[in-house]
Amino acid sequence: MHSGRKQEDGERYQAILETAARLICERGYEGTSMQEIAAACQMTKAGLYHHVQNKEQLLSDIMSYGMSAFEQEVLEKVRSLADPVERLRECMRLNIHLVTGVTGGCSKEVIIILHEHNTLTGEARASIDQRKKRYVRFLEDSFDEAMRTGRIRAVQPTVAAFSFLGMILWIYKWFQPGGRLTATQVADDMVDLLFTGLVTPPGVVPGAPSPLSRERPPVSGGAS
């Protein structure tokens, strides 16, 4: 009975996070009150505070929920791909699908990670930033491997990683669900746009990469 109650509370809080994420995406963090979130969840403000201590903890939990969805729906599905280029292509495609809401059903939570990344403070922000940095390192390592194995031309891994991310992270600003472009079209075209210029044509031996290509500046948590 106790475990069933615990599961019920977990499912209820997940629903609260999803509702709060939708409101914050529409109105912004500062423009959304706890009273409005409680009302949207069809509960009293006191009932909401039964689940969460304060508004910043709610934001932190939304971001953590979004990061967990990203790690499950994107990273866990591509880590085992042996070919670094295919790993990067699929990673980009899945990441775009997550941001546009095609998979995972967590697009609002993921968007909040992007849009409200400067709002969190202290340990909560450090924890989210650390998880984001791990993604950047994964991309850098994959680009570096693709370059070393001759699968792509010589590039600076950090520049490549943030170019990759920049294309994806801006999508929420302009993509319109139900518009003339489908999420699948956007994902396919963006993957083709980035990798057509990177992939080494068959039979062409790429030049040796510059030693500078492997130097990596410190990764900024806010940039990722």
N, C-alpha and C positions, 0 to 999 in steps of 0.2 A: 504493500500500500504506500509505503514511504517513497519507494523508487518511482511508482506511478505518479505520485504528487510532484516529485522533482522533475520528471519528464514533462508534465503538464505546465509547470512553471517555466521550464526552458522554452517550450513551444510558445507560451504566452509572451515571454520576453522577446523572442525572435520576431513575433508579429509586431511588438511595440517598436523594435529597431527598424523594421521595414516601413512602418507607418511614419515614424519620425524622419527617416531618410527621405521619404517622398516629400514631406512638408519642408524640410530644410533645403532640398533641391529647388523647390518652388519659390521659397521666400528668403533663403539665406539663413545662416546660423543665428545672426543677431536679430533677424526679423521674425524668428519663430519662438514663441513662448512655450514654457512647459504646460501652461493651461491649454494652449491650442493643441499641443501634442496629446495631452490627456483626453481632450474632447474628441479628437480624431480617432483615438483608441477606444472611445466609448467607455471611459472610466473617469473617476474623479482624480483631481490633482494629488490627493493623498494616496490614492491607489497607485498612481504612477510612481510616487516616491517610495512605495513598498518595494519596487523593483530596482530603483536607481537612486543614488545619493544626490546627484545634482546634474545640471545640464551638461557640464563638461565631461562627466563620466559617461553620459549617454552618447555624446559625440565620439568619445574614445571607443566605446563599445561598437558603435556603428562602423567606425573605421576598421576596427579589429575584425568584425564580421565580414566586411568587404575584402580585407586582405586574405582572410581564410578562404573565402570563396574564390579569389584570384589564384591562390596557391593550389587549391584543389582542381579548379576548372582549367587552369593554364599550365602552371609549372609541373605539377605531378604528371601531366599527360605528355609532356615533351622531353623530360629529362632522359628517358630511356632511348630516344632516337639517336642512333649512332652517327648519322651524317649531320655535321654541324649546320649546313645550309638548310636542310629539311627541318632540323630542329628549330632554327630561327624563323623559317617561313611559317611553320605550324604555330609557333609561339605567337607570332604577330597576328595570324588569322584568329586564333582562339582569344587573344587579348581584345581584338576589335569586336568579336562577337560578345564578349563579356560586357564591354563598355556600352555597346548598342542594345544590350538586353536580349540577344538571341539565345544565349545559354546562361544557365545559373540563376536567372531571375534576380540578380543582385546589382543591376546597372546603377541604381540610385546610390547604393552604399559605396560602389566603386567611384562614382562621380564625386561623392563627398570627399573621398580621399584626395582627389585631384583639386577640388575647388576650395576646400577648407583646410589645406595642409598647414597653413600658418596659424590656425586658430588654437590648436592644442598647445599645451605648455608642459614643462617638467617631464616626469618619467613617462607619461602617456605619449607625448610627442616623440621622445627618444625611442620608445618601443616600436612605434609605427615606422619611424625613420630607419631603424635598423632592419626591419623587414623589407623596406623598399630598397635599401642598399644591397641586400642579398640578391635582389632581382637584377640590379645594375651589374653586379659582379658576374652573375650567370650570363648575361648578354655579352659582357666584355670577354669572358672566357670563351664563349661560343664563337664570337667574331674572330678572336685570336686563333682558335683552333682551325676555323675555316680558312684563314689566311695562311697559317703554317702548313696546312695540307694541300694548298694550291687550289682550293675550291672557290676562293674569291680573290680579287686583286688586293694589293697591299693597301691597308687602311689603318688608321689609328683606332684601336678598339673602343676607347672611351667616346670619341667623336661618333663612331658608328653606333654605339649603344644609345647615346642620347639623341641621335638623329632618328633612330628606330622608335624610341619612346616619344619623341616630340610629335611624330606623325600620329601616333595612337592617342596620346593624351589630349590632343586638341579636338578630337572627333566630337566629344560631347558638346562643344560650342556650336557646331554647325549641323550635325546629323539630325534629320527629322524622321522619326519613326513613321512609317506610312507615306513618306514622301516619294519622289520619283526614283530615288536611289535606294535599293534594298541594302541591308547590312551585309549580305553576301557579296553583292557587287562591289561595295566599298572595300571589303576585306580583300577580295581577289585583285582589284585594281591597285590597292596600296601595296600589297605584297609584290605584284609585278613591277610597280613603279620603283620600289626600293632595290629589289634584287636583280632586275635586268641589268642595271649598271654595275653591279658588284660581282656577279658570278662570272668566273673565267670560262670563256667559250671552249668547247671540246677541242683538244689538240694544241691549245695555246699554253705554253709554259710561262707562268707568271714570274715577274722579276722578284728578286729577293727582297723581303720587306726591310724597310729602314729600321735600325735599332730604336729610333724614336717612336715607331709605331706601337711599341709595347710599353712605353712609359704611361703610367696612369696617374692623373692628378687625383687628389682626395675627392671622394664622391660626396656631394652635398645632399643631405636628406630631403631638403625642400625641392631640389631640382628634379628628383625622381618621382 
